[in-house]
Amino acid sequence: MQVRNVRWEDQEKTQILCEILFDDGPLAGQWAPYRATKNDPVNYGQILFEDLAAGKYGTVAEQGVTGQ
């Protein structure tokens, strides 16, 4: 999985917007938007949020900043 365009969605830093390139499944090979949250109802979203916030996929841009 690859991740790009990582940025905070809110000032409280409880949600991160990004795009994910999936390796397999119905979206394989396509970039798809994803919103990871601290309290995501899906366990995967919580794990991804923690990884993103920790910088595993690069620095999280401030709210309103876009780029790769």
C-alpha positions in Angstrom: 0.0 0.0 0.0 1.2 3.5 -0.8 -0.1 6.7 0.7 0.1 10.3 -0.6 -1.4 13.7 0.0 -1.5 13.2 3.8 -3.0 16.2 5.7 -5.0 17.0 8.8 -8.7 17.6 8.2 -9.4 19.4 11.4 -7.6 21.7 13.9 -8.1 19.2 16.7 -6.1 16.7 14.7 -8.5 13.9 15.1 -8.9 13.2 11.3 -6.4 12.7 8.6 -7.2 12.9 4.9 -5.1 11.0 2.4 -5.1 8.9 -0.8 -4.3 5.2 -0.8 -3.0 3.1 -3.6 -4.3 -0.4 -2.9 -2.2 -3.5 -3.8 -5.1 -5.9 -4.1 -8.9 -6.1 -4.0 -11.5 -4.3 -6.1 -9.5 -1.0 -6.0 -6.1 -2.5 -6.8 -3.9 -0.1 -8.8 -6.2 2.9 -8.1 -5.7 5.8 -5.9 -8.7 6.2 -3.5 -9.4 9.0 -1.0 -9.5 7.9 2.7 -10.3 9.6 5.9 -8.6 8.0 8.9 -9.8 9.0 12.4 -8.6 8.5 15.9 -11.9 6.8 16.8 -12.6 5.1 13.5 -15.3 2.4 13.8 -13.1 0.2 11.6 -10.0 -1.1 13.4 -7.9 -0.6 10.2 -8.8 3.1 10.1 -7.5 3.5 13.7 -4.3 1.7 12.9 -3.8 3.8 9.8 -4.5 7.0 11.7 -1.8 6.1 14.3 0.7 5.2 11.5 0.0 8.4 9.6 0.1 10.6 12.8 3.4 9.0 13.7 4.9 9.9 10.3 5.2 6.4 8.9 4.1 7.8 5.5 5.8 11.2 5.8 4.9 14.4 7.5 1.2 15.2 7.9 0.5 18.6 6.3 -1.5 21.1 8.1 -5.2 21.6 7.4 -5.8 23.0 3.9 -2.4 22.2 2.5 -2.2 19.8 -0.4 0.6 18.1 -2.3 2.5 14.9 -2.5 
